[in-house]
Amino acid sequence: MLLFRYDQAYRRKGYRIIAGVDEAGRGCIAGPVVASAVILRDGVRIEGVRDSKRLSPQKRKEIFWRIITEAEDVGIGIVDVHEIDRINILEATKKAMIEAINSLRIRPQLVLIDALKLPIPFKQVSLVGGDNRSASVAAASIVAKVIRDWIMEFYDSLYPGYSFKEHKGYCTRRHLERLDLYGPSPIHRQTFSPVMNLRLPF
């Protein structure tokens, strides 16, 4: 698989412990941003690993459990909506990624990051479209997406009128209709358009 060849090329350069990092929820108007850092085992190929957006929800969950079981280490970082509004989504995304890296039990020799650069004490490579180029970044995208989807499904049970289970906080037509009908919920990002133009009912 081409994704695994990219990571393997760095291993041949001497970087045995490689962490891939990606996020989910950056483009939403509700809910947290979730990041994951994944260190895959050298020589292990997890069938089906690819950009999470190219997988069905069921397939993502199946591969998620393979990653959790077979990866050498997995880290998670979550930044809630209040912090997103306080520091902005870019800084919140970086914070979630750093938390994910810091939660790893194993110290990486190289960090491959989807599109961003981080203030971390590790050698890093910023990859535009990293989840389509690196297996470890793609694995991180799957873990982050599945965990964030679970969080949004929980929020759907708290605020059922917004259909969070359906759209996961992304700016879909149905989401905008519900937002217009009910106004923002406590998990809507108050600094994001169109939320900021509506009155908070809580």
Buried (B, 14 or more C-beta within 10 A) or exposed (E): EEBBEBBBEBBEEEBEBBBBBBBBBBEBBBBBBBBBBBBBEEEEEBEBBBBBEEBEEEBBBBBBEBBEEEBBBBBBBBBBBBBBBEBEBEEBBBBBBBBBBEBBEEEBBBBBBBBBEBEBEEEBBEBEEBBBBBBBBBBBBBBBBBBBBEBBEEBBEEBEEBBBBBBBBBBBEEBEEBBEEEBBBBBBBBBBEEBBEBEEEE
